[in-house]
């Protein structure tokens, strides 16, 4: 069986603006604590999704794969049989800017529990 080449494109964890989602609280310290807990939870969920995908790929002996953060992608994607994006809609859309129609793309939503981020 021929070896396949796969590019695993990852979303770096960005701090999203969600100040409008916080209820006005009397204590700025409490607001920062709630903000930190929310962001830390999202980061953990995203990292778990990345680790899950990488664990699966490590078990596949017929696939050569390499991870890349989407922020490190600056050249057209070539010489891959498949691109898997792990993140959200933005990661998938960014990958599309570096591809032509000869390479299929599979998007994995790293946190599908966030309804506002699912198309």
N, C-alpha and C positions, 0 to 999 in steps of 0.2 A: 504494500500500500504506500502510495506517495505521501511524503511529509507535507503538511499544510503549514502555511505561514499566517499567523494571526496577530493583529495589532490590538492591544487592549488599551483603549483611550480612557483616561480617568479624569474625573472632575476633581480639582483640588478643593478642599473645603473652604468656601468663602463665607465671610460674615455677611449675611443678607440683612438688608434693612427691614426691620419689622417693628419699628418704634410705634407705628400707628396701631399695631395689634395689642400693645400693652395697655392695660387699663390704667388710667391716671391713678397713681399711688401717692400716698402722702410722704413716703420715704424714698429718697433717691437710692439709698443703699438697697432697699427691698427691690426696687426696679432693676438695679444692676444684677442682683442675685437671681431674679427670675430670668432675666436676659441671658445670663451665663448658663444657667441650668438648661434653658431651651437650646442654646447653641451647642452645648456640650452633648446633649442627647442627640441632636441631629448629626454631629460629627461622629459619634459612636455608631449610629445606624449606617451612615455612609461607609465608614471604615469596615464594618462587618460585611457589607455587600461586596466591597472590593476584595476582602479576604476570602469570601465564599467563592467568587469567580476565579480568583487566582488558585485556590485549592483544587477546583475542578480541572483547571488547565494543567496544573502540575501532574495530575494523574493520567493525562493523555500523552502517551509516548509518541504518537504520530503527529503531534502539533508543536511546531516551533513558535513561540509567542514572545512578545516583548511589551511591557507596559510603557506608557508615556502619559504624562500629565497634559491635559489639553492646552495649558498655558505654554508648554514647551514645543508645541507643534507650530512650525513656521514654513515648512516645505510641503509640496504635494505628497500625498500618500501613494506609494508605489510598491510593487513587489510583495504585496500581501494578498492572500486569498479571501480574507474576511477582516472587517473591523468591528470590534465590539466596544460600544461606549458604555461606561458605567457612570451614571450621574443622573441628569434629568434632561429635559427638552433642550436646554442650551448646549449641553455637551454633544448631543446628537446633531443639532443644527451646526455647531462649529465644525464637527467632523465633515459634514456635507460640503463645506467650503474648500476642503483639501482633497476631495475625491472626484473621480469621474464615475460614470455609470458601469464601469467594468468590475468594481469591487463592491460586493454587498455589505450592508451595515446592519448590525443588530444592536438595538438600544436596550439597556438594562436600567430601569429606574431604581436608583439606590435607596430611595425612601418613598415608596408609593403610598404611605400612610398620610402624606401631606396632600390632601385633595386639591388645594389651590395650585399645586405644581404638576398635576396630571392633566394631560390634554383630553 
